[in-house]
Amino acid sequence: MTATQTFVIVGAGLAAGKAVQELRESGFDGHLVLYGAESHLPYERPPLSKGYLTGDDSFESALVQPPDWYDAHAVDLRLGTRVAAVDPVARAVTAAGATQRYDKLLLATGSRPRHLAMADDSGAPVAYLRTVEDSDLIRSRLRAEHRLVIIGGGWIGLEVAAAARRAGAHVTLLEALDLPLVRVLGPEVARTFAALHQAHGVDLRMKTVVSSIEADGGVAIVTLADGSSVEADLLVVGIGVTPDITLAEAAGLRTDNGILVDHQLRSSEPDIFAAGDIANAYHPLLGRHVRVEHWDNAIGQGVVAAQNMLGKDVSYDRLPYFFSDQYDLGMEYLGNVGPDGYDRVVLRGTPDKGTFTAFWLREGRVLAGMHANDWDAMDAIRHIVGGQRPVAGLEDESVSLAQIAANLD
């Protein structure tokens, strides 16, 4: 690797932060440029709905690297600077009216919250959760007796609900489907999370459609399709995210629910890579393209993209993993299965008491697994799920998961 090469990274989130670290640790000594639309150093986003939101963790603890790391490793930081265009032919990006050439380019621009037009246009107090400023705004409203209405029963909505209830706020959560998280976990496990939040005082309203949102003296008035209404001092909208692929589309890269990349995270332009939320990557083990919006994926893809930018031959074959903390329940999930991707769920333990494991199967093959408050189970879950194969004895709780996993060797 020669010092004359220039690598450019667009996006300053977790995937980008891990990529610059891997490049320097692997010996890249060329010009390394990092663009970030936000003014902050690269930081992790999970704390924004967890420890940072509750006030338990500082923003500094969420930084990917300490502030002095970037100068020490000669990273040309261009924060608060949004890249306007990518030109694959000229191998250059344009930002703030200036052009920067590259030899290799990594796009790691993340995702954007889906907006609810009726909320945005209402003049009511509305928040989305994506940046540290968003988390600051929501945290400022997490007070006893304040009223939060959350639209959306996904991970963000539930974690915000848990933080708000811990602070003593009144919480109403509106979800259009039968249960929160039902698309991700299926009804068998989603019921556990619904019961958890109800037990902690959240007013869960399922199968609920919002018909209008109005402002009245700084209060949001949310009217539902059944004619009822609920008031909020803050309305939090958590209805998912979309990959931020504007640059990629304008540059002519192949896209489909993200930037289409191969198992090495290389796009349709051989010198352009993608990592994190925007990468719809071919997964060798799953045999299909998968786009993942979680912390562990951003870490792993940032590292693998950097390695392949350096000319190595590395496949990204890590199974998707995520975690969540809500009240006294902590969970970890490994695998990837859609709402119609399984035909059986095996539950072990006592879901009604918040300690259990679950496995999702299709035609006998174990596709995904999770635990709730069973921290000794994760190693066995990784072994059981890792082969994406049939596994005997999962229903027999007299045999430990560790023994079932050992029997696979």
C-alpha positions in Angstrom: 0.0 0.0 0.0 1.6 3.3 -1.1 1.3 6.6 0.7 0.0 8.2 -2.5 -3.4 6.5 -2.3 -6.5 8.2 -1.0 -9.3 6.4 0.6 -12.5 8.3 1.2 -15.3 7.3 3.6 -18.7 9.1 3.4 -20.7 8.8 6.6 -19.4 9.1 10.2 -21.3 6.5 12.1 -20.2 3.2 13.6 -19.4 1.4 10.3 -17.3 4.3 9.2 -15.5 4.6 12.6 -14.7 0.9 12.5 -13.5 1.1 8.9 -11.0 3.9 9.6 -9.7 2.0 12.6 -9.2 -1.2 10.6 -7.5 0.6 7.7 -4.9 2.2 10.0 -4.4 -1.0 12.1 -3.9 -3.0 8.9 -1.2 -0.7 7.7 -2.8 1.7 5.3 -0.6 4.8 5.3 -2.2 6.9 2.6 -4.5 9.8 2.8 -7.7 8.9 4.7 -10.6 11.2 4.5 -13.8 10.9 6.6 -16.9 13.0 5.8 -19.8 13.3 8.2 -23.0 15.3 7.8 -23.2 15.5 11.6 -20.7 17.7 13.5 -19.9 14.8 16.0 -17.2 12.3 15.9 -18.3 8.8 14.9 -20.6 7.4 17.6 -22.7 4.4 18.4 -26.5 4.8 18.1 -27.9 2.1 20.4 -27.3 4.2 23.5 -29.5 6.9 22.1 -32.6 4.7 23.0 -30.9 3.0 26.0 -28.3 4.3 28.5 -27.8 7.7 27.0 -31.6 8.3 26.8 -32.0 7.3 30.4 -29.1 9.5 31.6 -27.1 6.5 32.8 -24.4 6.8 30.1 -22.5 9.8 28.8 -22.2 10.8 25.1 -18.4 10.3 25.4 -19.0 6.6 26.2 -20.8 6.2 22.9 -17.9 7.5 20.8 -16.3 4.8 18.5 -12.8 6.3 19.3 -11.7 8.9 21.7 -11.3 12.4 20.3 -7.5 12.4 20.1 -7.4 9.1 18.1 -8.2 10.7 14.8 -5.3 13.1 14.9 -3.0 10.4 16.2 -3.9 8.3 13.2 -3.8 11.0 10.6 -7.5 10.9 9.7 -8.6 13.9 7.7 -11.9 14.6 9.5 -14.5 16.7 7.6 -17.4 16.8 10.0 -20.5 18.8 9.5 -19.9 18.4 5.8 -22.5 16.7 3.6 -21.2 15.1 0.4 -23.3 16.3 -2.5 -22.3 13.9 -5.3 -20.2 10.9 -6.2 -18.6 10.6 -9.6 -17.5 7.0 -10.2 -15.9 7.9 -13.6 -13.8 10.7 -12.2 -13.4 8.7 -8.9 -14.2 11.8 -6.9 -16.7 13.2 -4.4 -18.0 16.7 -4.2 -18.7 18.4 -0.9 -19.0 22.0 0.2 -18.2 23.1 -3.4 -14.8 21.2 -3.5 -13.8 18.0 -5.2 -12.0 15.2 -3.5 -10.5 12.3 -5.6 -10.3 8.8 -4.2 -8.7 5.5 -5.1 -11.3 3.6 -3.0 -14.6 4.9 -1.6 -16.7 3.5 1.2 -20.3 4.7 1.5 -21.6 4.3 5.0 -24.4 7.0 5.1 -26.7 4.9 7.3 -30.5 5.3 7.3 -33.1 8.0 7.9 -36.3 7.8 10.0 -39.5 7.4 8.1 -41.5 10.5 8.6 -45.2 10.8 9.3 -46.5 13.7 7.2 -49.6 14.4 9.4 -47.3 14.7 12.4 -44.7 16.9 10.7 -47.4 19.2 9.3 -49.4 19.5 12.6 -47.3 22.0 14.5 -47.4 19.6 17.5 -44.3 18.7 19.4 -42.9 15.7 17.4 -39.7 13.8 17.7 -37.9 11.1 15.8 -34.9 9.2 17.2 -31.8 9.0 15.0 -29.2 11.5 16.3 -27.8 12.5 19.7 -29.8 15.8 19.4 -33.0 13.7 18.9 -32.2 11.7 22.1 -31.5 14.9 24.0 -34.9 16.3 23.0 -36.8 13.2 24.0 -34.8 12.9 27.3 -35.8 16.5 28.1 -39.4 15.4 28.1 -39.0 12.3 30.2 -40.4 13.7 33.4 -42.9 12.5 36.0 -46.5 13.2 34.9 -45.4 14.2 31.3 -47.4 12.4 28.6 -45.7 10.7 25.7 -47.5 9.1 22.8 -45.4 6.8 20.7 -46.5 5.8 17.2 -44.9 2.5 16.3 -44.3 -0.7 18.3 -40.8 -1.6 17.0 -37.5 -1.7 18.9 -37.2 2.1 19.1 -40.7 2.7 20.2 -40.5 0.0 23.0 -37.1 1.2 24.2 -38.3 4.8 24.4 -41.4 3.6 26.2 -39.3 1.8 28.8 -37.1 4.8 29.4 -40.2 7.1 29.7 -41.9 4.8 32.2 -38.7 4.6 34.3 -38.8 8.4 34.4 -42.4 8.3 35.6 -43.9 9.7 32.4 -47.3 8.5 31.2 -46.9 6.5 28.0 -49.4 5.5 25.3 -48.1 3.4 22.5 -50.0 3.1 19.2 -49.4 0.1 16.9 -51.3 -0.7 13.7 -50.6 -4.5 14.0 -51.9 -7.0 16.5 -48.7 -6.9 18.7 -45.5 -4.9 19.0 -42.5 -6.5 17.3 -44.8 -9.1 15.6 -43.1 -8.7 12.2 -39.7 -9.4 13.8 -40.5 -12.0 16.4 -43.9 -13.5 15.5 -46.9 -13.6 17.9 -45.4 -16.4 20.0 -42.6 -14.1 21.4 -44.2 -10.7 20.7 -46.8 -11.4 23.3 -44.1 -11.5 25.9 -43.0 -8.0 25.1 -46.6 -6.7 25.0 -47.2 -8.2 28.5 -43.9 -6.7 29.8 -44.9 -3.2 28.8 -48.4 -3.5 30.1 -47.1 -4.7 33.4 -45.0 -1.6 33.6 -47.9 0.7 33.0 -47.7 1.4 29.2 -51.1 1.9 27.6 -50.7 -0.4 24.6 -53.3 0.2 21.9 -53.0 -2.4 19.2 -54.7 -2.5 15.8 -54.8 1.2 16.1 -54.9 3.7 13.2 -54.1 7.4 13.6 -56.5 9.5 11.6 -55.3 13.0 12.4 -52.8 15.0 14.6 -53.4 18.5 15.7 -51.6 21.0 18.0 -53.3 22.8 20.8 -51.2 25.1 22.8 -48.1 23.0 22.6 -49.9 19.7 23.1 -50.4 17.1 20.5 -54.0 15.9 20.0 -53.9 12.4 18.3 -57.2 11.3 17.0 -57.7 7.7 16.2 -59.8 6.0 13.6 -62.3 4.9 16.2 -63.0 8.5 17.1 -61.2 8.5 20.4 -58.2 10.8 21.0 -55.1 11.0 23.2 -53.1 14.0 24.3 -49.3 14.2 24.5 -46.7 16.6 25.7 -44.4 14.9 23.1 -45.3 12.7 20.2 -42.5 10.2 19.3 -42.7 8.6 15.9 -40.9 5.3 15.4 -42.2 3.7 12.2 -38.9 2.4 10.8 -36.1 3.8 8.7 -35.1 3.9 5.1 -31.5 3.5 3.8 -29.9 6.8 2.8 -28.9 5.9 -0.8 -29.5 9.2 -2.5 -25.8 9.5 -3.4 -25.6 5.9 -4.7 -28.7 6.3 -6.9 -27.4 9.5 -8.4 -24.1 7.9 -9.0 -25.7 5.0 -10.9 -24.9 2.3 -8.5 -27.2 -0.8 -8.4 -29.7 -0.3 -5.6 -32.6 -2.3 -4.3 -33.6 -1.6 -0.7 -30.1 -0.3 -0.2 -26.9 -0.5 -2.2 -26.5 -3.9 -3.7 -23.1 -5.3 -2.8 -21.5 -8.7 -3.0 -20.2 -10.9 -0.2 -17.1 -8.6 0.0 -19.3 -5.5 0.3 -18.2 -4.3 -3.1 -20.9 -2.4 -5.2 -21.5 -2.5 -8.9 -18.5 -0.1 -9.2 -15.5 -2.1 -8.2 -13.8 0.7 -6.3 -16.9 1.7 -4.3 -17.9 -0.3 -1.2 -20.8 0.0 1.2 -21.3 -0.9 4.8 -23.9 -0.6 7.6 -27.6 0.2 7.2 -27.3 1.1 3.5 -25.6 -2.2 2.4 -27.9 -4.9 1.0 -25.2 -7.5 1.0 -25.1 -11.0 -0.4 -24.8 -13.3 2.6 -23.0 -16.6 1.7 -24.6 -18.6 4.5 -28.1 -17.4 4.0 -27.8 -17.5 0.2 -29.5 -14.2 -0.4 -29.1 -10.5 -0.1 -29.8 -9.1 3.4 -29.9 -5.6 4.7 -29.4 -5.2 8.4 -30.0 -2.1 10.6 -28.2 -3.2 13.7 -25.1 -2.4 15.8 -23.2 -5.6 15.3 -23.6 -5.5 11.5 -22.2 -2.0 11.3 -19.1 -3.1 13.3 -18.5 -6.2 11.2 -19.2 -4.7 7.8 -17.0 -1.7 8.6 -14.1 -4.0 9.3 -14.7 -6.3 6.3 -15.2 -3.4 3.9 -11.9 -1.9 5.0 -10.1 -5.2 4.5 -11.4 -5.6 1.0 -10.5 -2.0 0.2 -7.0 -3.0 1.0 -7.1 -5.8 -1.6 -7.8 -8.7 0.8 -10.3 -11.4 -0.1 -12.7 -11.5 2.9 -16.3 -12.5 2.9 -18.9 -11.0 5.3 -20.7 -14.0 6.6 -21.6 -13.0 10.1 -25.2 -13.8 11.0 -27.3 -10.8 12.0 -27.3 -10.1 15.8 -29.0 -7.5 17.9 -29.8 -6.8 21.5 -32.3 -4.8 23.5 -32.8 -3.7 27.1 -36.3 -2.9 28.4 -37.0 -2.6 32.1 -35.5 -5.7 33.7 -35.5 -7.7 30.5 -32.4 -8.0 28.4 -32.4 -10.0 25.2 -30.1 -11.1 22.4 -31.1 -12.4 19.0 -29.1 -14.1 16.3 -30.2 -15.0 12.8 -32.5 -13.6 10.1 -36.1 -14.6 9.5 -39.0 -12.7 8.1 -42.6 -12.8 9.2 -43.3 -15.6 6.7 -39.9 -17.2 6.8 -40.6 -19.8 9.5 -43.1 -22.5 10.2 -42.4 -23.3 13.8 -41.3 -21.6 17.0 -39.7 -23.6 19.9 -39.9 -21.9 23.3 -37.9 -23.0 26.3 -38.1 -21.7 29.8 -40.8 -19.4 31.3 -41.8 -16.6 29.0 -44.4 -15.4 31.4 -41.7 -14.8 33.9 -39.3 -13.1 31.4 -36.7 -15.8 31.2 -36.7 -18.0 28.1 -35.1 -18.9 24.9 -36.8 -19.2 21.5 -35.9 -20.7 18.1 -37.4 -20.1 14.7 -37.4 -23.1 12.3 -38.4 -23.8 8.8 -38.7 -27.3 7.5 -36.7 -28.4 10.5 -33.8 -26.0 10.0 -33.0 -23.6 12.8 -32.9 -20.1 11.3 -32.7 -17.9 14.3 -32.6 -17.9 18.1 -32.8 -15.5 21.0 -32.8 -15.5 24.8 -34.3 -13.2 27.3 -32.5 -12.9 30.6 -30.7 -16.2 30.1 -27.2 -14.9 29.6 -25.5 -18.3 29.7 -27.4 -19.4 26.7 -25.9 -17.2 24.0 -22.8 -19.4 23.2 -25.1 -22.4 22.7 -27.5 -20.3 20.6 -24.6 -19.2 18.3 -23.6 -22.8 17.8 -27.2 -24.0 17.2 -28.1 -21.2 14.8 -24.8 -20.9 13.1 -25.2 -24.0 10.9 -28.7 -23.1 9.7 -29.4 -26.8 9.9 -31.8 -29.2 11.5 -31.2 -29.7 15.3 -32.7 -32.5 17.3 -34.0 -32.2 20.8 -34.8 -28.5 21.1 -38.2 -29.2 22.6 -36.8 -31.4 25.3 -36.0 -29.0 28.2 -34.5 -31.9 30.2 -31.5 -31.6 27.9 -29.6 -28.3 28.3 -28.9 -26.1 25.3 -25.2 -26.5 26.0 -25.6 -30.3 25.6 -27.7 -29.9 22.4 -25.0 -27.6 21.0 -22.2 -30.0 22.0 -24.1 -32.9 20.2 -23.7 -31.0 16.9 -19.9 -31.3 16.9 
